Each structure stands twice: as C-alpha cells, then as structure tokens.
Amino acid sequence: MTYVASPTFSPDASGRKANLQQCLDVARRHLDETSAASEAEKEAMLVEAAIAAGWPEEEVVGVLAGGAHGPDGTQMSDRQPRPIGLVPSSSV
C-alpha cells in the first residue's frame, strides 16, 4: 500500500488543503517512481491510502480533481517539498 501522511492540525481550510496536497504529491512521486500501474490505478491507490491515513474521502477526491496546484497557484511539480516533521523515524 502507498503511504500518505496523516492530517495535521490547521486552523484554516486553505492550510489543510495545502497539507493534503503536499502529502498526495509526495505519495504520487513515489508511485510514479516505483509503480507501473495506470494513472487511474495510481489515483485509486492514492485515495485508498489517504483515507486509511485519516483524510476524509471528499477532501481527497476534491484535491485530486482540482489538479496539482498549490495555494499560491504554482504547479506543484515545480515546487520543492517542504518537510512538515511528521514522518515517523521508523519509516525513514
């Protein structure tokens, strides 16, 4: 199963959406590097993993449908990932 980080506390909706987008982008890059699955299969894996991590399905589907753009409007693939400090040491 693909790993998607669990939600972090964010007092505003845009912060939460940016957190989810970042988590999905990291998981998607990993899938792109390691899986020969189709795009539809990869998206299904992302949704399943995000739900298992505690993200509501509506949020996950909404972010995936909205495209890979950050809250500042830049293409997520053009941005450097920001560490959020939530990766357990056992998964490093």
N, C-alpha and C positions, 0 to 999 in steps of 0.2 A: 504494500500500500504506500502511496505517496504521503509524505509528511507535510502538513500545513500547520503553522504555528497557531496556537490558541489566541483568542481575542485578548487585547489588553484594555485597561480602562481608558476611556477617552471621554471627556466631558461634552464634546460636540460631535455631531453626526459626520462632519467632513473629516475630522481626525480619525474616527472609527473606520470610515470608508478608505482613507489613505492607508491605515494599518492593514485592513483586509487586502487591499490592492497589493501592498508590498509583500504580504505573506503569499498571496497567489502568484505573484511574479517570480518569487524565489522558487516556489514549488514547480512552476511552469518551466523555468530554465533548467531545473534538474530533470524534469520529464523529457524536455527536448534533447538533452544530452544523453540520456540513458534509455529511452524507450523508442521503439519503432512503431508504436501504436498510432492510429489515425488521429486527426485533430479532434474528431468527435469523441473518441475513446479517451484522449487526454483530458478533454474538458470534463467528461463524466468522472474520471479519476480525481480531478481537482475538486469537483463538487462534493464527491463522497468523502474525500479526506478533510475538506474544510468543515463539513457537517460533523464528522467524527471529532474534530478539534474543538467544537463548541460554537461555530459560527452558524447563525440562522440561515436556512436554505434560501429564503427570499433575498437576503443581503448578498449571498454568494452569487446567485444567479443574476441579480441586478448588476453587480460589479463586472461579472464576466460578459454580460450583454452590453454593458456600457463601453467596452473597449479598454485598452490598456493605456489610459491616460491618467496622469497624476492629478492631484488637486490644483496644481499650478498650470495645468493644460499641456505639459510636456509629455511626449511619448515615453512611456515607462521604460522601453528598451534602451532609450538614450540616457537614462538616469543611472547613477551609481546607487546600489542598495545601501540603505542606512541600517546599521546594527541597532536593534531595539533591546538587546540584552536579555532575551527570553529563551534562548536555546540552552536546554539542559546540558551540563558538561558530558553526560553520557552519550549524547548524540553528536558530539564533535568528533 
